[in-house]
Amino acid sequence: MALSLSSMFIPVHDPDAALAFYRDALGLEVRNDVASGGFRWVTVGAAGQDVDIVLFQPHGGRSEAEGDALLSLVTKGSLQAAIFRADDLDATFETVRASGAEVLQEPASQPWGVRDCAFRDPSGNLVRIVQG
């Protein structure tokens, strides 16, 4: 039996700000942009990779209390969104930093064997990028 990742979900409070980060700074392609019931979700992904990343608003499809709780975790920076791989970590870091994204860690070699950097997306999610 073969299993592969199809989709992952990242909560964002502002879809337009999220697009500026995930599409414009990270270079992901937009695959879908849907508005329904006053909420919006945007699907992005890396070119040539069949994994969808759904950027969704926390209150969409949830009770107000659940949406508030999730939004609170997101805006505090309590959630890790994703770890991306870049073939040129230093160039990717400079592109993302130039976008105005909050830098948490410049490229550094970690004791566990990877070289990576870290940012916060506009919603507060932790995003790491590893040298690949």
MOGI-V358034 format. One record per pair of residues at least 24 apart in sequence whose ideal C-beta (glycine too) atoms are under 8 Angstrom apart, sorted by the first residue. I is the first residue (numbers start at 1). GAP is how many residues later the second one is. Records with the same first field share a line. If there is no record, write none. Layout:
BEGIN
I->GAP, GAP
END
This chain:
BEGIN
4->46
5->46
6->44, 45, 46
7->36, 44, 45, 46, 47
8->43, 44, 45, 46, 74
9->44, 45, 47
10->43, 44, 45, 46, 71, 72, 111, 115
11->45, 46, 47, 59, 60, 63, 68, 112, 114
12->43, 44, 45, 62, 109, 110, 111, 113
13->44, 45, 58, 61, 62, 109, 110
14->108, 109
15->25, 26, 27, 40, 42
17->105, 106
18->24, 37, 103, 104, 105
19->25, 36
20->79, 102
21->78, 80, 100, 101
22->31, 33, 99
24->75
25->70, 71, 74, 76
26->58, 66, 70, 101
27->68
28->25
36->24
46->38
53->29
74->49, 50, 51
75->48, 49
76->48
77->43, 47, 48, 49
78->46
79->45, 46, 47
80->45, 46, 47, 48
81->40, 44, 45, 46
82->45, 46
83->33, 44, 45, 46, 47
84->43, 44, 45, 46
85->44, 45, 46, 47
86->43, 44, 45, 46
87->45
89->26, 27, 28, 40, 41, 42
92->25, 37
93->24, 36
96->33
107->24
END
